[in-house]
Amino acid sequence: MFCVFLIWVKMIEDEESIEEVKESEEELIVEGKTIYEAQQPQNTGPCYLLSVTYSGDRGCALVKLYDPEAKKIYYWYDNSGHKPYFYTDIPIDELRKDSRVIGHKGFDHFERIELYDVLRDRKVIMTKIVTKDPLSVGGARGALRDIIIRNWESKIRYHHCYIYDRQLIPGLAYRIVNGNLVLIKPVLPKEMEDELIKRVLSPEEFEEEYVDALIEWASILSYPIVDIKRIALDIEVLMEIKNTLPDPEEAKLPVIAVSAVGNDGLKVVHVLRRNNISEGDKKDALNGVEVKFYDNERDLLMDVFKIIASYPMVLTFNGDAFDLNYLWHRAIKLGIPKEKIPIILTRDSAMVVPGIHIDLYKFFANRAIKVYAFGNKYKDEDLDSISNALLGKGKVKIDRSVNELSYNELAAYCLHDAELTLELTTFNNNLVIVLMLLLARVSRLPLEDVTRLGVSKWVQSLFYFEHRRRGYLIPNKEEIKNVKGEATTAAVIKGKKYMGAKVIEPIPGVHFNVIVLDFASLYPSILKIWNLSYETIRCPHEECKVKRPIPDTPHWVCTKKRGLTSIIIGVLRDLRVNWYKPKSKDKNLSQDLRFQFNVVQSAMKVILNASYGVFGAEIFELYCPPMAESTTAIGRHYIDNTMKKAEILGLKILYGDTDSLFLYNPPKNQLETLIKWAEEELKSDLDVDKVYRYVSFSNRKKNYFGILEDGSFEVKGLKGKKRDTPDFLKESFKEVINILSQVKTPDDFEHAKQQLWKIIDEQYHMLKGRRIPLDKLAIRAQLGKDPEHYDKTTPQHVKAALMLKKYNVPVKKGMTITFVKVNKGDINVMPVQLARIDEIDIDKYIEHMKTVYEQLLDALGIDFETLLGKRSLEGFIN
């Protein structure tokens, strides 16, 4: 068992049984009768809660627990009689007169409930409408929430609702004691509590509620983390057209190979025999691997299903949209009964029984994971790109269709994809699994959901959990808008609802010895210090209007009550900045312990970086523009005041963006004075974030290039790093960056210019001579929806996708379309599969080349056209 901070954490059984639950919306995951039922013991040792779903067969919540000793999943069915429900302010007597309600087949009973209305700071009496099943609340035609329009909390998914009511925390350990689910409580030793409070809190912050929250969160985050027995699957299907995936719903082509690789050592490939396929040479990759051959596809699938059902966790890469989706539909087509298929399909996902299914594609495609957890190491979200970036190796390259591979070649190819998928969860001490479990704990979401949903849903779930715990009525989005109003500042960026962060105009040119000062978790700090929360902003108390106005806005904040957001985000921010992050760099601790601290602070960073922005996003159910607007207004206030102080101290500011200031060659004593001033005056931590050997700014905001002290480079906003840049330009851009990273003095730039000229000139002439292959010219873009649903505009990749459809190639939402720019009458783009090199629009690619290099060279003060020379400029002026 892999444990985080077990050295400090004691687990004590809770004597009391755990309370109840509630949430439901977009879809309902229902587990019905199956031959793959898990055991339902009456008593267990410590088992980790991985998932909560709804059992259609039993008509109650189903909790999935992982036993690390037996390495298997147990089922625990709710025994509290918990039922789905929602609220209305319509009195019970009035509701009894409505035959549509009391006569509804799903209606169970009414309850009179007192809740706290945080928006209006008062207690309210609500009617709780309890139903027999989740679909009677909402999601089905004629559901009760469609009859009782004035309602609250009716859109929360049932399995989430159950978690909130029972106050369950996924990722923590529970026991089944005489048939009851009992939490094994996380408790910190007294010496750790004392050290934590001393290092994290200042004396003025010793309010009981905040200290209690700090200790509770530290206990949860420091709780043991278990390694989970798991298997990675990959399938190969006979192809109609090379390099295209068949439609899973049609599933008309046979599954020709399925590989399974487990972290318990299992390695097996199931291969379907076909006519005229040779066995081929035995591959080194297949040494120690069991290859099973089948004459009957149905038998192959049944053996694969037995493997799926025997593992607590099943991993795939894009299994929701393809692998498991295809297996289910293909099994049905082959006449396999549903109860013998350990896969449950919902609208957008594929679940497994009795264990859980994690689609790594959705996890790694999550922008918060990509940017904050993995530092943008991978640009594209395909298995090859992610594996190359994180593991240093990618997919096996083949120059033929899988249809043409020998059996051994097919087995090795299929096996390698499953090996990569598994290794993405085992590398760096199971980093990804640890990260998933920590995010599940923070968000209070089951593992299947936390790996599929966006960060706004994580934050929303956490806040819903806290509302339920405190007996707060969860407000509707429109209600918040009506009470709090809209934003009042004008947005600078098109599409935004309010004025955002402060961005200071850069001083163009190359600057050596640049220090970047960064406000540690600026927006989370503001939420904490200013008591910002959707309920505290523009509170109903007249006296607060004059006591705590928000700078440069007509808003104010409550001085009577601490806001939920202020407490939760404040505690997480303090723990990350003052505890976990410093501990992750503490050389007195072991390397393993530092690593574990670093994983926790990384998980917290993901949540914290979204904690303010979600309140300004309309998709967020607690959407509150005045709160988001107030946060950025205070942020601008901090930056403005810090700039004024810096200027008084004689420091030269080169550039500023959101929470960072770039200072030119600042004297140490003045730097320290500025940092101390920020701590005393703004109550914020201002730290040295980076030291650049040199930075080069263009006239554009958010567009610069810099070399750090260790020679590593950072690029911000430059076109060569964008995902829609063709590979030939990405590759040459890397060469250019490498040359620039060797520059150490101003004199080095002259030599660098000569090298840059050679690269750009050579690339230009290869382009003109059509010597760059099609795959290097290709541009990749992902379909955000099915191509036929783009009705307002038709982007280039969608045009290419529609062309593929004409050739009966299935294209769907989520697919990456690879296309090139062509000059063929009215046609200006074409899928790379259909294009020829002589059709390429050279002028378009030269324009693209100019855009990429012009941005970079502009940042270096070099004129692109001068660098290229008149001989190469003909393409730009003709």
Secondary structure, 3 states (H helix, E strand, C coil): CCCCCCCCCEEEECCCCCCCCCCECCCCCEECCCCCCCECCCCCCCEEEEEEEEECCCCEEEEEEEECCCCEEEEEECCCCCCCEEEECCCHHHHHCCHHHHCCCCEEEEEEEEEEECCCCEEEEEEEEEECCHHHHCCCCCCHHHHCCCCECCCCEHHHHHHHHHCCCCCCEEEEECCEEEEEEEECCHHHHHHHHHHHCCHHHCCHHHHHHHHHHHHHHCCCCCCCCEEEEEEEECCCCCCCCCCCCCCCCCEEEEEEEECCCCEEEEEECCCCCCCCCCCHHHCCCEEEEECCHHHHHHHHHHHHHHCCEEEECCHHHHHHHHHHHHHHHCCCCHHHCCEEECCCCEEECCCEEEEHHHHHHCHHHHHHHCCCCCCCCCHHHHHHHHHCCCCCCCCCCHHHCCHHHHHHHHHHHHHHHHHHHHHHHHHHHHHHHHHHHHHCCCHHHHCCCCHHHHHHHHHHHHHHHHCECCCCHHHHHHHHCCCCCCCCCCCCCCCCCCEECCCCEEEEEEEEEEECCHHHHHHHHCCCCCCCECCCCHHHHHHCECCCCCCEECCCCCCHHHHHHHHHHHHHHHHHHHHHCCCCCCHHHHHHHHHHHHHHHHHHCCCCHHHHCCCCCCCCHHHHHHHHHHHHHHHHHHHHHHHHCCCCEEEEECCEEEEECCCHHHHHHHHHHHHHHHCCCEEEEEEEEEEEECCCCCCEEEEECCCCEEEECCHHHCCCCCHHHHHHHHHHHHHHHCCCCCCHHHHHHHHHHHHHHHHHHHHHCCCCCHHHHCEEEECCCCHHHCCCCCCHHHHHHHHHHHCCCCCCCCCEEEEEEEEECCEEEEECCCCCHHHECHHHHHHHHHHHHHHHHHHCCCCHHHHHCHHHHHHHHC
